Amino acid sequence: MRYISTRGQAPALNFEDVVLAGLASDGGLYVPENLPRFTQEEIASWAGLPYHELAFRVMRPFVAGSIPDADFKKILEETYAVFAHSAVAPLRQLNGNEWVLELFHGPTLAFKDFALQLLGRLLDYLLARRNERVVILGATSGDTGSAAIEGCKACDNVDIFIMHPHNRVSEVQRRQMTTILGDNIHNLAIEGNFDDCQEMVKASFADQGFLKGTRLVAVNSINWARIMAQIVYYFHAALQLGGPARSIAFSVPTGNFGDIFAGYLARNMGLPISQLIVATNRNDILHRFMSGNQYVKDTLHPTLSPSMDIMVSSNFERLLFDLHGRNGAAIAQLMETFKQGGGFSVEQDRWTEARKLFDSLAVSDEETCQTIAQVYAECGELLDPHTAIGVKAARECRRNLATPMVILGTAHPVKFPEAVEQAGIGKAPELPPHLADLFQRPERFSVLANDLQAVQGFVAAHGNRGKPL
Ligand SMILES: *Cc1c(COP(=O)(O)O)cnc(C)c1O
C-alpha cells in the first residue's frame, strides 16, 4: 500500500515510512493512495470474529508489503488483550434502537487506547527491524498523553517525553501519566500553559539538532496508524447490529476529526453507514462548516468536555482532499488561505456532497449536563461529558428511527468527575478495578521552566532509556 500527501508535493511513502513520518514534508497529511474495498459477502463472513481477528482483516491491506501477516496478527492479538472487557468494544443499549459503543475499557479509559496501544507496538516492531531508536515528544492537556505513555511503556526502542502544564491538568489525568514508571518514560510538568507546551513541540520538530541524530516521531492524531486502528470498531459495531445487511448510523464526539474520519473511511471501504453525526461542544468550527459551509477559526472556549476543546480540526484536511477530487494543489491553496487568517467556504456542490453523509450539532455545557442526567434517569447509565454530547447530537439529528444509531462512548465518566457532579445525579463515578489504587500509586515527573532550552536539554540528557543520547 502506498500513501500520498493531501497537498500533493511530498513523495509517496509505504506504510512503514508513513508511521514514522507523521506530517508529510509539504505540510499535508498522508492518506492511502487507493482505499481497499470489501464486498458485502466478505464483511458478512466476519460476524462473530474476536476483535483482534476482525482487526486483522480490516487493516491487513493498509500494512501490505510492510508487515508479514503472521507478525501483524501477533501484534494485534497482544494489543487488544490488554483491554479489560472480553468484547474489547461492547455495545450497550440505551433506548429503542440506540446504542453506546463503549470504547473506554482500555488502560487509560478513553478510546485513544485503541490506536495508541497499537501504535506503540507497531513502532517498536518496525524500529527493532531497522535497528533504530526514536524519541517521542508530545504535549497534552489530558487524554492523549496517558494513552501514548501506556502505549509505549513496553517499547524497547522508544523514549517518550510528554509535557503537561504544571498544576493545570486534573489529578486523575496527571496520575494516569505520572504513575506509569519506566526508564523510557518521562513526564515533564512545564511551568506554563498547554499552548506553551505545544509550541515547544513544534519548535523541536522544526529543528531537531538537539537530538544528535535520533529521530523524533509524532503520535498526535494526524499519525495515519491511529486513524487506521479506529476504522475497525465501526465494522465491529455494525456486525453486532445486523450489518452489513442493514445500514447503521453513528454519532461521534468530535475534536480533531480523527475518530469520525475513520468512520467515513469504513463506509468507503464498503460498510453500509447511512449517517455520520459530528457532535461538538462549544468549540464548533466543524458544526459551522457542516451547517453553514463556513470553516472559520474562533477563539478557544474551555468546556466540561476538554478533550474536544480545539480551534482547528487537524484531520479535516483529509476529508477536504476527497471533497476536492483529491486535488493536492487545491488543498494546499485552501490551507494557505486558512493560515493567512481567512476562513473559507467550499463550492456548493462539494458541500452538498458532504452533507449527504454528515450532520452536526454543537452542544453547550448545560445541555451536556442535562443529557448526563436524562440518560441516567432513563436507564442508569452514567455517561462521560464527551459521550453525552454524542447522545444529544444523535437524538437531535437522527434521520431514520429504523436505522440503528450507535454513539461512540469515547471516555469513562470517572475521568471527568466535574461534569458528572454538575449533572446533579448524586452519584460519583468509580474507578474500575484495574485503576482502583490510582491515588495510592507513586508518581514520577520533573518540573521544568517554560523554556525550550531546558526541555531540549532534558530530552538530550535522558533520551536513551534515561541516559544521554
Ligand atoms: C480525543 C477525544 C475526542 C475527540 O476525538 P477526535 O478524533 O480528536 O475527533 C473525543 N472524546 C474524547 C474522550 C477524547 O479523548
The ligand as an SDF file (V2000), in Angstrom:
LIG
                    3D

 15 15  0  0  0  0  0  0  0  0999 V2000
   -9.6930   12.8040   21.7010 C   0  0  0  0  0  0  0  0  0  0  0  0
  -11.0840   12.6980   22.2130 C   0  0  0  0  0  0  0  0  0  0  0  0
  -12.1980   13.0670   21.4330 C   0  0  0  0  0  0  0  0  0  0  0  0
  -12.0710   13.6820   20.0440 C   0  0  0  0  0  0  0  0  0  0  0  0
  -11.5930   12.7890   19.0850 O   0  0  0  0  0  0  0  0  0  0  0  0
  -11.0500   13.3360   17.6650 P   0  0  0  0  0  0  0  0  0  0  0  0
  -10.5010   12.1410   16.9870 O   0  0  0  0  0  0  0  0  0  0  0  0
   -9.9950   14.3440   18.0130 O   0  0  0  0  0  0  0  0  0  0  0  0
  -12.1840   13.9430   16.9490 O   0  0  0  0  0  0  0  0  0  0  0  0
  -13.4720   12.8600   21.9620 C   0  0  0  0  0  0  0  0  0  0  0  0
  -13.6530   12.3600   23.2070 N   0  0  0  0  0  0  0  0  0  0  0  0
  -12.6030   12.0100   23.9860 C   0  0  0  0  0  0  0  0  0  0  0  0
  -12.8720   11.4810   25.3410 C   0  0  0  0  0  0  0  0  0  0  0  0
  -11.2940   12.1500   23.5300 C   0  0  0  0  0  0  0  0  0  0  0  0
  -10.2720   11.8110   24.3060 O   0  0  0  0  0  0  0  0  0  0  0  0
  1  2  1  0
  2  3  1  0
  2 14  2  0
  3  4  1  0
  3 10  2  0
  4  5  1  0
  5  6  1  0
  6  7  2  0
  6  8  1  0
  6  9  1  0
 10 11  1  0
 11 12  2  0
 12 13  1  0
 12 14  1  0
 14 15  1  0
M  END
$$$$
